Amino acid sequence: MHDVARIKVLLENCAREGRAISYSELLLNLGFRFTRPKMRAVCKTLDRIDALTAQEGTPALAVLVVREGDGLPGQGWWTGRTDYQGQWTGPDAEAHIAKLQAAVFAYWKGLGR
């Protein structure tokens, strides 16, 4: 669960493909069924990945990991954010996430890897 490099590569691949990935799909790719404890563990790893991407000067990747129901990141992702002060669900949240994801997709597609 704490394989930062492996999860980062999975998210980079999603970014190149221009798609988000659900928490369940991410866990399945890692060989796990979805459980709340596993999801919490992967969320801690996502925080580490975003800290790493900040150091690298690349767009944060955790925004690509979303709930299946509404296509938005979970509550923990929103906590402590300074770039958005609205509700964590609904049209404003969807527009904010779409903007962030578009920037991630554009960056990784532009690398031509």
N, C-alpha and C positions, 0 to 999 in steps of 0.2 A: 504494500500500500504506500510505502514511503519511497518508492522508486521514482524520484523526481525526474531523472533523465528519460525514463521510459514514458511516463505520462506526458512530459513536455513534448517528446517526439510525436505521440498520438495527437496532441492538440495542434502541433505545427502541421501535421498532415491534414487535420480537419480544416485548418485555416487555408491551406493551399487548395483544398476542395471547395472552399466557400460554404462550409456548413457548420452548424452547431452540433453538439453531441449531448445526449441526455446523461444524467448521472448514472442511470441504469446501464446504458450502453457502454459508458466508460468503465464501470465496474466489470461488466461482462468481458470487455477487451482485456482486462487485467486478470480474468479467471475467477471472478467472484460474483455471487448473486447479490442483488440489492438488499442491504439491511441498513438500518439507521446508523449503527456503530461503524459500519464500513464506509458509509457515506460521510460521516463526520471525519473519519480518518483521511479520506481522499480530499476533503475540503481543506484540511490542514496542509496537505501536500500542494493543493492548488494555491494556497497563500504563499508557500515557499516558491512556487514557480513564478508567481507574479512578482515577488521580490527579486528573483533572479532576472526576469525580463526587464525590470526597472533598472537594474545594474547594467544590463546589456544595452539599454536604450531602445528596446523593441516593445511593441504593443503588448499589453497584458493579455494572456491567453485564457485565464479563468472565466472570462465573460462568455466563452464558447460553451461552457458546461451549464446546461439548463434543465429545468423540470420538463417532463414530458407533457404535462397538462397544459401549461401556458407558454412554454418556450422561453421562460425567464430564469435567470439564476435564482438560487435559493436565498432565503433571508440572510444567511450569514455573509453572503457576497456583498449585500447592500450595506451592512453595518459598518459605520465609521467612514463611509465615502464622503468626500468633500466636493465631488464634481456633480452631485445630484442630490437634491433635497426633497423630492416628491415622494409619492406613494411607490411601494415596491411592486405593485401590480397595476394593470390598467393601461390605457393608451399612452400616457406620458412615459411610463416605465418601458413599454414596448418600443417607443420611439427612441428613447435613450439607449437601450440595448442594441437596437438596429444600427444606430450611429456608431457605437463602439465596435460592434462586430464588423461593420463595413470597413472600418479603419484597419482592423486585424486582417481581414480578407485581402484588402488592397496591398497591405505590406507584404504578406506572405506570397501572394500571387506575383507581385512585382519582383520578387527575388529570382524567379525563374528556376527554382530548384526542382 
